[in-house]
């Protein structure tokens, strides 16, 4: 990964029964995000619905950092992830050690 890892901060914002992870890059006005919503009838499931990285930030591994933060939170807080977003699903396929977190 490139310079985006240096000093990047990822904030988690809960909004209603869902939320989003937002990546802020020092010195850049663009932000990237991963949105999730709570599984219907399952408070222990977060459905990853959408990942967006602006064109100016693509190719720097920022989307992967967002997914890694979601996975770290799932491990720490005890929820599972349903990857409806194709990017999140692909990252789960690439990381078989995350299989226990897949809903």
C-alpha positions as CSV (number, residue, x, y, z in Angstrom):
1,X,0.0,0.0,0.0
2,X,1.1,3.5,-0.5
3,X,1.1,6.8,1.3
4,X,-2.6,6.5,2.4
5,X,-1.5,4.3,5.3
6,X,0.6,7.1,6.8
7,X,-1.6,8.9,9.3
8,X,-4.9,7.7,8.0
9,X,-7.7,7.8,10.5
10,X,-10.9,5.8,10.3
11,X,-13.8,7.0,12.3
12,X,-17.0,4.9,13.0
13,X,-20.3,6.8,13.0
14,X,-23.4,5.0,14.2
15,X,-26.6,6.3,12.5
16,X,-29.9,4.8,13.6
17,X,-29.7,1.0,13.1
18,X,-26.6,1.2,11.0
19,X,-23.5,3.3,10.4
20,X,-20.5,4.0,8.4
21,X,-16.7,3.9,8.7
22,X,-15.1,7.0,7.2
23,X,-11.4,7.2,6.2
24,X,-9.7,10.6,6.5
25,X,-6.4,11.1,4.8
26,X,-4.1,13.8,6.1
27,X,-3.8,16.7,3.7
28,X,-6.6,15.5,1.4
29,X,-10.2,16.8,1.4
30,X,-11.6,13.5,0.0
31,X,-12.9,10.8,2.3
32,X,-13.7,7.1,1.7
33,X,-16.4,5.1,3.4
34,X,-17.9,1.7,4.2
35,X,-21.6,1.7,5.1
36,X,-23.4,-1.0,7.1
37,X,-26.9,-1.7,8.4
38,X,-28.1,-3.9,11.2
39,X,-29.4,-7.3,10.1
40,X,-33.2,-7.6,10.4
41,X,-34.0,-9.4,13.6
42,X,-30.3,-10.0,14.3
43,X,-28.5,-7.3,16.4
44,X,-25.3,-9.4,16.2
45,X,-25.1,-9.1,12.4
46,X,-23.8,-6.0,10.5
47,X,-24.6,-6.1,6.8
48,X,-21.8,-4.4,4.8
49,X,-23.8,-2.7,2.1
50,X,-21.6,-0.2,0.3
51,X,-17.9,0.8,0.0
52,X,-17.0,4.0,-1.8
53,X,-13.5,5.4,-2.5
54,X,-13.3,8.6,-4.6
55,X,-11.3,8.2,-7.8
56,X,-8.6,10.5,-6.4
57,X,-7.9,8.0,-3.6
58,X,-8.3,4.7,-5.5
59,X,-5.4,2.2,-5.7
60,X,-4.0,3.1,-2.3
61,X,-5.5,0.3,-0.2
62,X,-8.0,2.6,1.6
63,X,-11.0,0.3,1.0
64,X,-9.1,-2.6,2.4
65,X,-8.3,-0.5,5.5
66,X,-12.0,0.2,6.0
67,X,-12.9,-3.5,5.7
68,X,-10.1,-4.4,8.1
69,X,-11.5,-1.9,10.7
70,X,-14.9,-3.5,10.3
71,X,-13.4,-6.9,10.9
72,X,-11.4,-5.7,13.9
73,X,-14.6,-4.2,15.4
74,X,-16.5,-7.4,14.8
75,X,-13.8,-9.4,16.7
76,X,-13.7,-6.9,19.5
77,X,-17.5,-6.4,19.8
78,X,-18.7,-9.9,19.0
79,X,-20.8,-9.3,15.9
80,X,-20.8,-11.1,12.5
81,X,-20.7,-9.5,9.1
82,X,-22.9,-10.2,6.0
83,X,-20.9,-8.9,3.1
84,X,-23.5,-7.7,0.6
85,X,-21.0,-5.2,-0.9
86,X,-19.0,-7.0,-3.6
87,X,-15.7,-5.5,-2.4
88,X,-16.3,-6.7,1.2
89,X,-17.3,-10.1,-0.1
90,X,-14.1,-10.3,-2.2
91,X,-12.0,-9.4,0.9
92,X,-13.7,-12.2,2.9
93,X,-12.9,-14.6,0.1
94,X,-9.2,-13.5,0.2
95,X,-9.1,-13.9,4.0
96,X,-10.2,-17.4,5.0
97,X,-9.3,-16.6,8.6
98,X,-12.3,-14.3,8.7
99,X,-14.7,-17.1,8.0
100,X,-15.9,-17.3,11.6
101,X,-17.2,-13.7,11.3
102,X,-19.2,-14.2,8.1
103,X,-22.9,-14.3,8.7
